Amino acid sequence: MSKGAVVDFNKCNPSECTQGICPAVEVCPRNILKQDEPGEPPYRLMQCPACGDCAAACPLKAIFISQN
């Protein structure tokens, strides 16, 4: 696994987020997390700068930063 944000899809439950959209999507500075409609947000790990903004914004703590 390379350095970057990782979504734990066992913890990710978009129905618990406002309108089914994860707040982490809105804070990602590079728009790596995408979510056009309610559901699990896809992401592109290879482009992630590992800033941690998404992990801090996720209310379910379903995103963590891998340091490997």
Steps between C-alpha positions, in 0.01 A plus 500: 500500500636843415473819704158665478138492614330165537124454530395220735183389322402292805455828692382720210121538514389793280142476626626642831644810330296807407308421180717188460806704403818466708635836628849377412413543132457874547832557679731299273736763352567296185147360451631147537186389681205523263136449578245621244214323675441326834711188544856401581749759374757369251851640521829496311768404754793564268419872483448547875744736675411347842410840645245344739219750434262224390578282802430791734170579324357147490244476783519119505882487513488278193803669340856469622838605364738220410864591555643205301 
